[in-house]
Amino acid sequence: MATYRRGQSGGRRILIVSYHRVVGDFTGELQRSIPGLLISQETFRRHLEEASAAGYAFATMGEAVDVMTGAAVAKQDLCVVTFDDGYRDVYRYAYPVLKQMGVPAIVYLPTDFIGTNRRFNHDRLFHLVNRAKQRRIKPYFSSLTGPALDLMVPIVSGRKTVSAALDDFIGEHSAGELVEVIGALEKELADSTDLLPEQGDIMDWDEVRRMAQDGFEFGAHTLGHTVLTLEPREVVEREILESKLAIEREVPIQVKDFAYCNGWYSDEIISVLKQHGFRSGVTTEDFLNRIGGDPFTLKRKVLWENFSIGALGDYSSALTGCQFDDCFGLLGMSHPVPGRRTHLSAPVVGGGNHLKAMLELSTQEAT
């Protein structure tokens, strides 16, 4: 299978893996955080070992782009390790492992959060929704707005898990609407003392500089972790350029690489990246990277703890090896989500769908 995939890729496989949070206590963190963002330090270390055993040489993003564009030739398949969002967990638990094993990596930073006590909208929403569930808030009897109802009703009705509902919701609503929903949920929970999650803290600039001094790379990930396909051109320009400049002011590096929030991109966004001197953009599309392909639509395999959990509930080396060799993709068992989107100058709004959802929920509870 690896040999066949190598041929499909143009002679060399270029595997780009994506992580978010590497944690010391996975079981404990699982109780309070979005599961799909988590991987334990031990499993992360095993992933690096499995990738090496599968025949990959670890490479920087620049080295991988050079091979893709034909500027260089690789002696073996390449694996690039990436992290989105700049969580402090990466500094605490991934950085020591990478340094010890001599593995390069790149971290994509949403710069408005670096060095602050803020939390990402997705982490805040996950925390607040769980608090609302614990309080048994009935969304259709509250003062929640339409978008907040669009989020809450599928969860309260049991039609979606919190993680699934959040994933769909964030893909359909602008950053401004997410902030409005956070405000509405905080108003409902006004008498609570823990409206901001303790977990999910972000690196500071000293930590970024320390990693950079050890040779780790950093890329831009917008200012405010913004899904750019839902924003007008002027917002796209600002989020891309100012995030790049912010990193370059704080760290003596040139920022050339970008990660699309939610993995979504458009031709308009790519044109802005090229205009400002970027060399690559990474998606969350789990497809092959092909030699000669577009470096602004680089494919990544997004991994978390359960991608390596076997039938007996413990770590499976065989399953992990299958992930890295893309066995499931080759056999047609995976269903990657394309990241290319039509660029919307105005956000997609629920448009009254919450009223239908409210009626459905009322009917379900009545029966």
Disulfide bonds with the S-S distance in Angstrom:
none
